């Protein structure tokens, strides 16, 4: 579902860690209700792009526009209040906090009303019934798949307009990977805008509307996900290997 003005627009974005430039002028559009997949080898800049949208690291050049507003210099906690949420690589849940407390942290990141929090919980429980069963359980005692559910659920508690979903199937068993794929499809059907980083390219291209191939910090191809083939990926990335 394309719109005249992208919900999230990235223009000429550059970011670095010290002297190492990780993003070298990336352009990207995310339209409302779309899933955009970022494809590339390890070290291509995918996670850096997600983190830079969220304000850490800061962009060295270029602009990030959200709903027409330049948020390039906006603090991370303010970006969260604008309802951009991140489910980070490695899940990064709070292991000593209960499932309920972890979910509460997601709601606390935004100015949500009591009704919105209740609706958020209902949405998360509809997607992940197991979390409802484990509300009092510490996050660190959950299985890997349940921790991933919790990370996504926590991000959804703020009712985000854009969800940054970084490596949701990483380290999970094939059956759980399939469950993650079904969850992303359900979010898509509900109109959730998502930027997806996913090493499982088959899964990523199956759920995405648009796809961008990144290579060493540059966008080398952008188009419909259905257009992306292994041959095209090889053409733009060469030998697909980790950096």
N, C-alpha and C positions, 0 to 999 in steps of 0.2 A: 504494500500500500504506500505508494510514493506520494510525497507532498511537495508543494512548490518550494518551500523553505525547509531544509533539513532540520530535524530536531537537535542534532548535534553535528557541528561542522568543524573540521580540523583543517587548518590552512598553514602549510609551510612549517610544520612543527619540528623543532629541533630540541633534543635533550641529551644530556651527557652525565656520566659519572666521572668526576674529575676531568682528566684530559681525554677520556674515551667517549667519543660521540656515538650514542646509541641510536638516536633518531636524526635523520639527515634531510629533513624537509618533507614530512609526510602530509599528504592530503587525504581526507576521508569524510564521507557523508553518511550519517545514520538517519534515516527517515522514521517518523513515528510508526510504530507497529512492525518494524522490520528487524530481522536478525542479520547482522553482518559478521561474517567469520573472518578472522585473521589467520592466514596460512603462512607458514615459514618454518625454517629450521630453528633449532635452539640457537639463541644469540642473534636472531633476526631483528629483535626489537619489539616483539609482540607484547610481552608483559610490561616492558618499559612504556609503551604507548598507553596501555591501560592505566598504569600508575601515574603517568604524566597528566592524563585526563583528570585524575583524582587529586592532582596537586603535589605529588611526591614521586619523583623529583620535579622541580619546577622547570617549565619550558625555558630554553635559552633563547629561542626565537620562534616566531609564528604565533598563531592564535587558536584558541579553543572557544567556539561559540556555542552556547546552549540556549535554544529557543530565542535566538537573535541577540543574546547578551554575551559579551566577551567575559569569559570566566578564567582567562589565562593566569591572572594574578590573584584569583580568589583563594582564600585559605581552605584547606581540606574540609574542616568541619562545616564551613559555609557551603561548600559544594554538596556535602551530604544533605544539608537542609534544603538545597534546591531539588532534592530527590534524584540524585545520581548515586547509585549504590554499587558496591563492589563485593563480589565473592572471590577472594584472592586465591592465587595459586598456593597450594599447601594447606588450604582451609583456614588455618589460623583462628580456630575457635578458642575460647577460653576454657582450658581443660579442667580447671578446678571449680568452675561455675556450673550450675545445673543447666539443663536444656532450657528451662524456663528463663533463667537469668541471661543466657546467651541471646535468646530471642528478644528479651527486654532491651538488651544493649543495641540491637538493630533498630528498635522503635525509638530509643533515646537519642539516636543520631539525628533525628528529624523532629520537627515540631508537630507531632501527631496528637490528635485528640484522642480521648478515651474510646470513642466510637471507632476511629480509624485503627486503633490498636486491637480492638476486638475483631474488627473485620480482617486485619492483618493475620491474627492468630487463626481465624477460621480459614483463611486462604492457605496458610502454611499447613494446617492440619489436613485440609482437603488434598493437597499435593503429597504430603508426607505423613500419613496416619501413624507411622511408627514413632514420630517425635511426640505425638500426643501421649502415647503409652509410656514414654520415657521422660516426661517433663521434670521429674525430681532427680533424675540420674545425672551424674557429673559428665560433662562433655567428653573428658578424656577417657572415659570407660566405654564409650560407644565404639562400634565397629567403624572401619574406614568409610564404608558406604553411608552409615548413619551420620558420621561427622560431616560428610559432604552435603547431605540433606540439611544438616543444621546450618552449615555455612551459607547455603543458598537461602534457606528459610530466614536466617538472620538478616540477610540483605533485602529480602522481600518485605520485612516487617515495616520498613519505612515507606511502603507503597511507592517504589521508585518509578520515575518516568523513563529512566535508562538504567539497565542492569549490566554491569561489567562482570562477565562470567569468565574467570581465568582457570583453564585446565580442570573442568569439573569431573572428568573421568580418570584423572591421573591416579595410577596405583590401585585401581579398582578391578575386581573380578569381572569377567565378561557379562555375567547376568546383571550385575549392578550397573555396568556401563550402559546396557540396554535400557535399564530403568531411568538412568540419567537422561538418556536420549528422549524417552517418552515424556519425562518431566519438562524438558525444554520445548517439546512440541506442544504440550498443554499450555505453557506460558505464551507461546507464539499464538495459539488459538485465542487466548485471552487478550491479545493485543499488546503484550509486553515488548518494548523495544530492548534489544540485547546486542551488546558487542561481545563476541565469543572468541576466546582463544582456546584451541583444542588440538592436541597433537594427533588425536584420532581423526584423520582427515575425512574418512568415510562418514563418521558421525557428524562432523562439522558441516560438511557440504549437504548432507541429507536434511538438516534442520534449517540451514541458512537460506535467506533470500538473496543476499549479495555476499561476495567474497573478495578479499583483498590479499594479494600475495606480497609479503614483505621479504626483502633480502638485504641483509646488513644495513638495516635502518632506513631503507628506501622502499616506497611502494612501487612495485614493478608491474603490477597488473591489478585492475579492478573491473569487476563485471558481475553478471548474474552467477549465482553459485552453480546453477545447472550447466554453465559453460565450462566450469573448471574440470579438467581431466588430468590424469597422472602425467600425460604427455606435455600438457601445458605447464604443469608444475615443474617438471624436469627442464623444460625449455627455459623457464625463468629462473630456476634455482640451481641448475646444473645437477651435480651429484648431491642428493639430499642427505646432508650429514650434520651432526651436532658440532657447534663451534665451541 
